[in-house]
Amino acid sequence: MAELPVQRRLAAIAVADVVGYSRLMGADENGTLAALRQLRTEILNPTVREHGGRIVKGMGDGVLVEFASAVNAVTAAIELQNKMAQANEPMPENRRIVLRIGINLGDVIGDGSDIYGDGVNIATRLEALAEPGGVCISGKVFDDVRDRVTVRFRDLGEKTLKNIARPVRAYALNTAPAPAIPPVAHGMFPSLAVLPFENMSGDPEQEYFVDGIVEDIITALSRFKSFAVIARNSSFVYKGHAVDVRQIAKELGVRYVLEGSGRRAGNRLRISAQLVDGISGAHIWADKFDGAFEDVFDVQDRITESVVAVVEPKIQRAEIDRSRRERPESLDAYDLYLQALPDVFVSRPDANARAIVLLERSIALDPGFAPALAMTGVSASDIRR
């Protein structure tokens, strides 16, 4: 009797598993089983159906689900985790049912109602990498959904998975809540986020170089005391994502965003950078920097120095212009200090006197505001000359 041909197909596979299943069962076996039945009936099954999925089988404390597309799998997983979080809110922490979910896009072998193969195995290994309440996806899934879902994923790099021949690129759903915009306070300095520059060379091997330049720029700009720079870990969350600059500024709580790209052609390198107002989306400054690729560290240093030398005064100029547009009654200590700066270093008594009036108002609002105190001394000494 001839063997039936192997049925292969491309599918998006999601594997979900209950975190701490043994502990839950040990504490309350009947209660845990009842909670899991309710989860499947009221949350899991309806969510899978709504997104066109098929529950292949239960696997102990987990479940294997097949979807026709990666987008359907990811949106279903995110919706499932959101519903689980809501269901868990009134529950004691030690009785909550929490899931990890792994998703892969690959070939599967159909065997009746069951499926198996590397496509399933990779999804199972990715589930183990997910954070409790999180979702971990393969690079293939990420490439398919990156511009088609609104959530952000964090690059975990290449992962060596058990019984999988080749390393697999993994991405984790960024579950950290967006930071609130800090309230404006007296003496508050402007803030800047330096986003990962886009690698325009078409060569993934150049990622390290472009990322290295951005890290150097963040480090160099962090030395300035006139503005705050968001840490690399926060800004690199947006790597590989097309997100509106104003949305990023809102999520990170910054006023300015520096973005750019890098392109290498032969022995030549070009870095393009632009400084954007995170509130209005207006471009404050943009420029290109060219260099020879003979010494990778030398060209990194020179480009970093060039960008940093321009950004600091551009931010200060933009802040001065912004403060002058503020209504007089809404000016804070920092705004008054900014308005005084153009007159501080002018060698005219009337300009220095105007600066002192503004600086004294700044100090009255914030007596400990060191920059205003220092500039008052400079202006007063100029008047005495």
Secondary structure per residue as TSV (DSSP state, phi and psi in degrees):
chain	resnum	aa	ss	phi	psi
A	1	M	-	360.0	126.8
A	2	A	-	-69.2	141.2
A	3	E	-	-74.7	143.3
A	4	L	-	-70.4	141.4
A	5	P	-	-63.6	147.5
A	6	V	-	-67.9	129.9
A	7	Q	E	-93.7	108.0
A	8	R	E	-108.0	148.4
A	9	R	E	-156.1	156.9
A	10	L	E	-87.1	130.4
A	11	A	E	-147.9	155.8
A	12	A	E	-95.6	122.3
A	13	I	E	-112.1	128.8
A	14	A	E	-116.8	132.0
A	15	V	E	-120.2	125.1
A	16	A	E	-117.6	143.2
A	17	D	E	-140.7	144.6
A	18	V	E	-83.3	126.2
A	19	V	T	-74.1	131.7
A	20	G	T	66.6	34.9
A	21	Y	H	-59.4	-45.2
A	22	S	H	-62.3	-40.5
A	23	R	H	-63.4	-44.1
A	24	L	H	-61.8	-43.2
A	25	M	H	-67.0	-38.7
A	26	G	H	-65.5	-33.4
A	27	A	H	-78.7	-37.5
A	28	D	-	-162.2	88.9
A	29	E	H	-63.3	-50.0
A	30	N	H	-64.7	-43.0
A	31	G	H	-63.8	-38.9
A	32	T	H	-67.4	-43.8
A	33	L	H	-63.3	-39.4
A	34	A	H	-65.4	-40.9
A	35	A	H	-65.1	-38.4
A	36	L	H	-68.4	-39.0
A	37	R	H	-62.3	-41.6
A	38	Q	H	-65.6	-39.3
A	39	L	H	-59.4	-47.5
A	40	R	I	-65.7	-41.6
A	41	T	I	-72.2	-43.7
A	42	E	I	-96.1	-23.7
A	43	I	I	-121.7	-57.3
A	44	L	I	-64.2	-57.6
A	45	N	H	-58.8	-48.3
A	46	P	H	-62.9	-37.9
A	47	T	H	-66.0	-43.4
A	48	V	H	-61.9	-45.5
A	49	R	H	-61.2	-43.9
A	50	E	H	-59.2	-27.8
A	51	H	T	-106.0	19.1
A	52	G	T	73.1	23.0
A	53	G	-	-93.6	170.4
A	54	R	E	-133.0	122.8
A	55	I	E	-76.3	113.6
A	56	V	E	-76.7	-48.7
A	57	K	E	-170.1	158.7
A	58	G	E	-86.7	144.6
A	59	M	E	-129.1	84.8
A	60	G	T	64.4	-109.1
A	61	D	T	-98.2	17.1
A	62	G	E	-134.6	-171.8
A	63	V	E	-149.8	145.8
A	64	L	E	-113.4	125.9
A	65	V	E	-127.0	139.5
A	66	E	E	-112.0	134.3
A	67	F	E	-124.6	154.8
A	68	A	S	-77.3	-21.1
A	69	S	S	-142.6	154.4
A	70	A	H	-66.0	-37.2
A	71	V	H	-60.6	-45.3
A	72	N	H	-61.5	-40.7
A	73	A	H	-64.6	-45.5
A	74	V	H	-68.4	-45.5
A	75	T	H	-64.6	-36.2
A	76	A	H	-65.5	-43.0
A	77	A	H	-63.0	-42.9
A	78	I	H	-65.6	-44.0
A	79	E	H	-62.4	-41.0
A	80	L	H	-61.4	-45.4
A	81	Q	H	-66.1	-36.5
A	82	N	H	-64.8	-42.6
A	83	K	H	-65.7	-37.4
A	84	M	H	-65.0	-40.9
A	85	A	H	-62.0	-41.7
A	86	Q	H	-65.9	-41.9
A	87	A	H	-65.8	-30.1
A	88	N	H	-81.0	-18.0
A	89	E	T	-51.7	-48.0
A	90	P	T	-80.4	-4.4
A	91	M	S	-86.8	147.1
A	92	P	-	-59.2	146.3
A	93	E	G	-58.4	-36.1
A	94	N	G	-79.4	-0.9
A	95	R	G	-116.7	7.5
A	96	R	-	-78.2	140.5
A	97	I	-	-92.4	112.6
A	98	V	-	-117.9	135.8
A	99	L	E	-109.1	150.2
A	100	R	E	-111.5	143.3
A	101	I	E	-132.4	132.7
A	102	G	E	-117.9	140.5
A	103	I	E	-132.8	134.1
A	104	N	E	-135.1	154.3
A	105	L	E	-117.3	117.0
A	106	G	E	-173.9	179.9
A	107	D	E	-69.7	137.5
A	108	V	E	-128.6	156.4
A	109	I	E	-107.4	123.3
A	110	G	E	-85.9	134.2
A	111	D	E	-136.9	84.9
A	112	G	T	69.2	-125.5
A	113	S	T	-88.2	-8.5
A	114	D	E	-94.9	161.0
A	115	I	E	-136.8	152.0
A	116	Y	E	-156.7	179.4
A	117	G	S	121.1	178.8
A	118	D	H	-60.7	-33.2
A	119	G	H	-57.0	-39.1
A	120	V	H	-76.4	-42.5
A	121	N	H	-61.3	-40.6
A	122	I	H	-66.7	-41.0
A	123	A	H	-60.2	-38.6
A	124	T	H	-64.5	-42.4
A	125	R	H	-68.6	-35.8
A	126	L	H	-67.1	-35.3
A	127	E	H	-57.7	-38.3
A	128	A	H	-67.3	-23.1
A	129	L	H	-83.4	-17.4
A	130	A	S	-70.0	149.0
A	131	E	-	-75.8	153.7
A	132	P	T	-54.0	127.1
A	133	G	T	80.6	6.5
A	134	G	-	-112.7	179.7
A	135	V	E	-132.6	132.8
A	136	C	E	-121.1	130.3
A	137	I	E	-124.1	157.7
A	138	S	E	-80.6	166.0
A	139	G	H	-59.9	-35.2
A	140	K	H	-63.3	-41.4
A	141	V	H	-66.6	-43.6
A	142	F	H	-58.8	-45.6
A	143	D	H	-59.9	-31.7
A	144	D	H	-81.3	-29.3
A	145	V	H	-110.0	-7.8
A	146	R	T	-55.5	-35.4
A	147	D	T	-105.2	12.5
A	148	R	T	-124.8	0.0
A	149	V	S	-128.8	155.3
A	150	T	S	-91.4	-8.0
A	151	V	S	-84.9	164.6
A	152	R	-	-108.3	146.1
A	153	F	E	-119.5	148.4
A	154	R	E	-102.8	129.4
A	155	D	E	-72.6	119.7
A	156	L	E	-95.0	-3.7
A	157	G	E	83.7	-172.6
A	158	E	E	-76.4	130.4
A	159	K	E	-118.4	133.8
A	160	T	-	-88.7	115.0
A	161	L	-	-104.2	144.0
A	162	K	T	-58.4	129.4
A	163	N	T	64.7	17.5
A	164	I	-	-112.6	124.8
A	165	A	S	-61.7	-42.7
A	166	R	S	-113.3	151.2
A	167	P	-	-60.0	147.8
A	168	V	E	-119.7	129.9
A	169	R	E	-71.2	133.0
A	170	A	E	-125.3	147.0
A	171	Y	E	-133.0	138.6
A	172	A	E	-111.6	140.0
A	173	L	E	-60.5	129.3
A	174	N	-	-79.1	99.3
A	175	T	-	-91.6	-5.3
A	176	A	S	-67.7	133.0
A	177	P	-	-65.7	146.0
A	178	A	-	-63.4	134.0
A	179	P	-	-64.9	143.4
A	180	A	-	-71.1	150.8
A	181	I	-	-70.1	123.0
A	182	P	-	-65.3	142.5
A	183	P	-	-66.9	145.4
A	184	V	-	-69.2	128.3
A	185	A	-	-127.6	160.5
A	186	H	T	-59.1	133.8
A	187	G	T	77.9	8.8
A	188	M	-	-74.5	132.5
A	189	F	-	-87.7	158.2
A	190	P	-	-67.2	161.4
A	191	S	E	-128.0	153.4
A	192	L	E	-136.4	137.6
A	193	A	E	-114.1	129.2
A	194	V	E	-101.4	111.1
A	195	L	-	-81.3	155.8
A	196	P	-	-57.6	131.5
A	197	F	-	-75.4	146.8
A	198	E	E	-80.4	133.2
A	199	N	E	-83.4	107.2
A	200	M	-	-95.8	3.7
A	201	S	S	-78.4	-15.8
A	202	G	S	78.4	3.4
A	203	D	-	-115.2	109.1
A	204	P	G	-57.8	-23.5
A	205	E	G	-66.5	-16.6
A	206	Q	G	-88.5	-1.3
A	207	E	H	-55.7	-43.9
A	208	Y	H	-59.0	-36.6
A	209	F	H	-71.2	-46.8
A	210	V	H	-63.9	-43.2
A	211	D	H	-63.2	-36.6
A	212	G	H	-63.3	-39.1
A	213	I	H	-64.1	-43.7
A	214	V	H	-62.6	-42.5
A	215	E	H	-62.7	-39.9
A	216	D	H	-64.9	-39.5
A	217	I	H	-64.5	-43.5
A	218	I	H	-60.2	-45.3
A	219	T	H	-62.3	-45.4
A	220	A	H	-66.2	-43.5
A	221	L	H	-68.0	-26.8
A	222	S	T	-66.7	-16.1
A	223	R	T	-76.5	-18.6
A	224	F	-	-75.3	140.0
A	225	K	S	-93.7	-6.5
A	226	S	S	-87.4	-7.5
A	227	F	S	-156.1	158.4
A	228	A	E	-98.5	142.4
A	229	V	E	-114.5	127.9
A	230	I	-	-66.8	140.9
A	231	A	-	-62.7	152.5
A	232	R	H	-56.6	-42.1
A	233	N	H	-57.9	-32.4
A	234	S	H	-78.0	-46.1
A	235	S	H	-73.4	-29.5
A	236	F	G	-77.1	-4.5
A	237	V	G	-59.2	-27.8
A	238	Y	G	-89.4	4.8
A	239	K	T	-61.3	128.5
A	240	G	T	82.8	8.6
A	241	H	-	-120.2	136.3
A	242	A	-	-90.6	94.8
A	243	V	-	-122.4	139.8
A	244	D	-	-60.2	134.9
A	245	V	H	-58.1	-38.4
A	246	R	H	-66.1	-33.9
A	247	Q	H	-67.6	-41.7
A	248	I	H	-61.8	-45.9
A	249	A	H	-59.4	-39.3
A	250	K	H	-66.3	-43.9
A	251	E	H	-68.6	-36.2
A	252	L	H	-90.6	-10.7
A	253	G	T	71.4	39.7
A	254	V	-	-118.5	158.9
A	255	R	S	-93.5	-32.9
A	256	Y	E	-123.0	148.6
A	257	V	E	-131.4	129.9
A	258	L	E	-106.7	121.5
A	259	E	E	-129.8	168.0
A	260	G	E	-179.9	-167.5
A	261	S	E	-152.1	161.1
A	262	G	E	-131.7	140.5
A	263	R	E	-139.5	129.1
A	264	R	E	-112.2	130.7
A	265	A	E	-131.4	107.2
A	266	G	T	63.6	-121.2
A	267	N	T	-99.6	9.1
A	268	R	E	-110.7	145.5
A	269	L	E	-129.9	137.2
A	270	R	E	-127.1	128.6
A	271	I	E	-112.9	125.7
A	272	S	E	-108.2	136.4
A	273	A	E	-137.8	149.3
A	274	Q	E	-145.7	141.3
A	275	L	E	-103.7	126.3
A	276	V	E	-121.9	139.2
A	277	D	E	-73.6	117.2
A	278	G	T	-71.2	-15.2
A	279	I	T	-86.6	-51.2
A	280	S	T	-93.0	-20.9
A	281	G	-	82.8	2.5
A	282	A	-	-73.7	144.6
A	283	H	E	-83.4	124.0
A	284	I	E	-89.5	-36.5
A	285	W	E	-160.6	147.4
A	286	A	E	-150.8	145.7
A	287	D	E	-161.9	168.9
A	288	K	E	-122.3	146.5
A	289	F	E	-129.9	124.3
A	290	D	E	-110.8	149.8
A	291	G	E	-159.8	161.8
A	292	A	E	-88.9	144.7
A	293	F	T	-91.0	27.5
A	294	E	T	-70.2	-39.7
A	295	D	S	-128.9	104.7
A	296	V	H	-57.9	-40.2
A	297	F	H	-73.0	-34.7
A	298	D	H	-66.2	-44.4
A	299	V	H	-69.0	-34.2
A	300	Q	H	-59.7	-46.8
A	301	D	H	-63.1	-43.9
A	302	R	H	-67.4	-40.8
A	303	I	H	-66.7	-42.1
A	304	T	H	-59.5	-47.3
A	305	E	H	-60.3	-40.5
A	306	S	H	-65.4	-45.2
A	307	V	H	-65.4	-47.5
A	308	V	H	-62.1	-40.0
A	309	A	H	-61.4	-28.7
A	310	V	H	-89.3	-40.7
A	311	V	H	-63.8	-45.1
A	312	E	H	-58.1	-51.9
A	313	P	H	-67.1	-30.4
A	314	K	H	-65.6	-40.1
A	315	I	H	-65.1	-43.2
A	316	Q	H	-63.7	-40.6
A	317	R	H	-64.4	-43.0
A	318	A	H	-63.8	-37.8
A	319	E	H	-67.1	-39.0
A	320	I	H	-63.6	-45.8
A	321	D	H	-61.7	-41.3
A	322	R	H	-62.6	-44.4
A	323	S	H	-63.0	-32.8
A	324	R	H	-72.5	-19.1
A	325	R	H	-88.1	-10.5
A	326	E	S	-70.3	147.8
A	327	R	-	-68.4	141.0
A	328	P	G	-53.2	-37.5
A	329	E	G	-74.5	-13.4
A	330	S	G	-101.6	2.2
A	331	L	-	-67.8	136.2
A	332	D	-	-108.6	-176.2
A	333	A	H	-59.5	-40.1
A	334	Y	H	-68.5	-41.7
A	335	D	H	-59.0	-44.9
A	336	L	H	-63.7	-40.3
A	337	Y	H	-60.6	-44.4
A	338	L	H	-61.9	-42.7
A	339	Q	H	-65.2	-27.0
A	340	A	H	-78.1	-28.1
A	341	L	H	-53.6	-45.4
A	342	P	H	-59.5	-26.1
A	343	D	H	-93.6	-9.5
A	344	V	H	-65.8	-43.0
A	345	F	T	-100.6	13.2
A	346	V	-	-87.1	130.9
A	347	S	S	-84.7	59.1
A	348	R	-	-138.6	130.7
A	349	P	H	-56.7	-38.2
A	350	D	H	-67.0	-38.6
A	351	A	H	-66.4	-43.3
A	352	N	H	-64.1	-34.6
A	353	A	H	-67.5	-40.3
A	354	R	H	-61.7	-41.3
A	355	A	H	-62.0	-43.0
A	356	I	H	-64.0	-39.7
A	357	V	H	-59.9	-46.6
A	358	L	H	-66.3	-41.0
A	359	L	H	-66.9	-38.2
A	360	E	H	-65.3	-35.6
A	361	R	H	-66.1	-37.8
A	362	S	H	-62.8	-45.2
A	363	I	H	-67.0	-33.0
A	364	A	H	-63.9	-35.8
A	365	L	H	-76.3	-34.0
A	366	D	-	-142.1	88.7
A	367	P	T	-59.6	-21.4
A	368	G	T	-98.5	12.2
A	369	F	-	-77.6	96.5
A	370	A	H	-58.6	-42.7
A	371	P	H	-58.8	-40.6
A	372	A	H	-66.6	-39.6
A	373	L	H	-62.1	-43.3
A	374	A	H	-65.4	-45.6
A	375	M	H	-68.4	-27.7
A	376	T	H	-62.4	-42.6
A	377	G	H	-63.0	-39.1
A	378	V	H	-64.4	-46.2
A	379	S	H	-65.0	-41.1
A	380	A	H	-64.5	-38.8
A	381	S	H	-68.2	-33.6
A	382	D	H	-66.5	-37.8
A	383	I	H	-66.1	-35.7
A	384	R	H	-73.9	-17.2
A	385	R	-	-68.9	360.0
